[in-house]
Amino acid sequence: METATSSDFGSALAAVGDIDGWLTDAQARRLWDAARGVPPEGQVVEIGSYRGRSTVVLARATRAPVVAIDPHAGNDRGPQEIEGYAAEAETDHEAFFANLERAGVRDRVRHVRRFSSEAHGAVEGEIELLYVDGAHRYGPARDDIRDWGARVKPHGTLLIHDGFSSVGVTLATLRLLLFSRNFRYAGRTGSLLAYRRERAALLPNVLRQLAELPWFARNLLLKLAIVARLRKGEWPY
Ligand SMILES: C[S@@+](CC[C@H](N)C(=O)[O-])C[C@H]1O[C@@H](n2cnc3c(N)ncnc32)[C@H](O)[C@@H]1O
C-alpha cells in the first residue's frame, strides 16, 4: 500500500473541485482516509455516485477496485429532489464518466447502473469499505444499510452520508445500528457517519449515538427554517 500524504489528498481535492455534489472537503478527507486503508485486493463499494465527487476521492485514495452503484434514473437525486429528474439524470450519467476521465480514474471504477437493491448480483465477495449515499428515504436507506452492510467484512468500514441530518437516513441508521453489537459507531464528520464492523460494547455504543441527537434536532430546525424561508443559508450536510 502506498503511504498517504496530505499532498496526495490535496490533489484529489483539487480534482473534485469542479464536480457538483454535497460532499464537504472535510468529509472528502474522511472518505480518503478510510479508502487509503483498503489494500489492493480489497473492494470499495459506493451506493449513490451522482456526478462522481465521492467516487473520484475513493478511487484516488486506493488501488483497490471501486464499484459505483447508481441507476442515474432521476430519483432521489439530492436534497428535495426525489422524483422527476429524468432529463437531469442523463446529464448526471454523462458528467459522471467525464469527471472520472478527467480525474484519471475511469479505468479503476466499475459503474453498475442499477438501483442498489437490484445490484447485489453484480458485486462479488465481501466489501472492505462501503459508502452509502443513495436514496435517502427510510425504506431504501434501511435496505442499503441492512443488506449491503451485511456484506462488509469484519474490521471493514461502513460510511453513511446525511446521517443525523436526513430523517430517512437517520431513522434507518438508528433502527439498524443503535443497538447493534456488530457495528461500532466511530464518530462523524458533519453528517458523514462512520461505523466499524467489529464487536461493540452495547451501552457505550448506544450512548455515543444518542449523544448525536441534539445535533440531529438542530439540523431539522435549520432545514425547517430554510424551507419556511425564515432563514437563508446552507443546507446542513
Ligand atoms: C446525494 S447523491 C450522491 C452524491 C455523491 N455520493 C457525491 O458525493 O457527489 C444521490 C445519488 O443516489 C442515486 N440513487 C437514487 N436512488 C438510488 C438507489 N436506489 N440505488 C443507488 N443509487 C441511487 C441518485 O441517482 C443520485 O445520483
The ligand as an SDF file (V2000), in Angstrom:
LIG
                    3D

 27 29  0  0  0  0  0  0  0  0999 V2000
  -26.8130   12.5150   -2.9010 C   0  0  0  0  0  0  0  0  0  0  0  0
  -26.4760   11.8570   -4.4870 S   0  0  0  0  0  0  0  0  0  0  0  0
  -24.8980   11.0890   -4.2920 C   0  0  0  0  0  0  0  0  0  0  0  0
  -23.7850   12.0890   -4.1800 C   0  0  0  0  0  0  0  0  0  0  0  0
  -22.4030   11.5360   -4.3960 C   0  0  0  0  0  0  0  0  0  0  0  0
  -22.0730   10.4980   -3.4410 N   0  0  0  0  0  0  0  0  0  0  0  0
  -21.3840   12.6770   -4.3430 C   0  0  0  0  0  0  0  0  0  0  0  0
  -20.5070   12.6700   -3.4810 O   0  0  0  0  0  0  0  0  0  0  0  0
  -21.4850   13.5860   -5.1440 O   0  0  0  0  0  0  0  0  0  0  0  0
  -27.5890   10.5070   -4.5390 C   0  0  0  0  0  0  0  0  0  0  0  0
  -27.4330    9.6080   -5.7590 C   0  0  0  0  0  0  0  0  0  0  0  0
  -28.1000    8.3760   -5.4510 O   0  0  0  0  0  0  0  0  0  0  0  0
  -28.6300    7.8720   -6.6260 C   0  0  0  0  0  0  0  0  0  0  0  0
  -29.6860    6.9210   -6.2750 N   0  0  0  0  0  0  0  0  0  0  0  0
  -31.0060    7.1310   -6.0930 C   0  0  0  0  0  0  0  0  0  0  0  0
  -31.6400    6.0050   -5.7850 N   0  0  0  0  0  0  0  0  0  0  0  0
  -30.6840    5.0350   -5.7370 C   0  0  0  0  0  0  0  0  0  0  0  0
  -30.6980    3.6520   -5.4570 C   0  0  0  0  0  0  0  0  0  0  0  0
  -31.8380    3.0180   -5.1430 N   0  0  0  0  0  0  0  0  0  0  0  0
  -29.5330    2.9660   -5.5170 N   0  0  0  0  0  0  0  0  0  0  0  0
  -28.3640    3.6060   -5.8210 C   0  0  0  0  0  0  0  0  0  0  0  0
  -28.2960    4.9190   -6.0820 N   0  0  0  0  0  0  0  0  0  0  0  0
  -29.4310    5.6260   -6.0380 C   0  0  0  0  0  0  0  0  0  0  0  0
  -29.1100    9.0690   -7.4060 C   0  0  0  0  0  0  0  0  0  0  0  0
  -29.1960    8.7850   -8.7820 O   0  0  0  0  0  0  0  0  0  0  0  0
  -28.0560   10.1320   -7.0410 C   0  0  0  0  0  0  0  0  0  0  0  0
  -27.0830   10.2210   -8.0610 O   0  0  0  0  0  0  0  0  0  0  0  0
  1  2  1  0
  2  3  1  0
  2 10  1  0
  3  4  1  0
  4  5  1  0
  5  6  1  0
  5  7  1  0
  7  8  2  0
  7  9  1  0
 10 11  1  0
 11 12  1  0
 11 26  1  0
 12 13  1  0
 13 14  1  0
 13 24  1  0
 14 15  1  0
 14 23  1  0
 15 16  2  0
 16 17  1  0
 17 18  1  0
 17 23  2  0
 18 19  1  0
 18 20  2  0
 20 21  1  0
 21 22  2  0
 22 23  1  0
 24 25  1  0
 24 26  1  0
 26 27  1  0
M  CHG  2   2   1   9  -1
M  END
$$$$
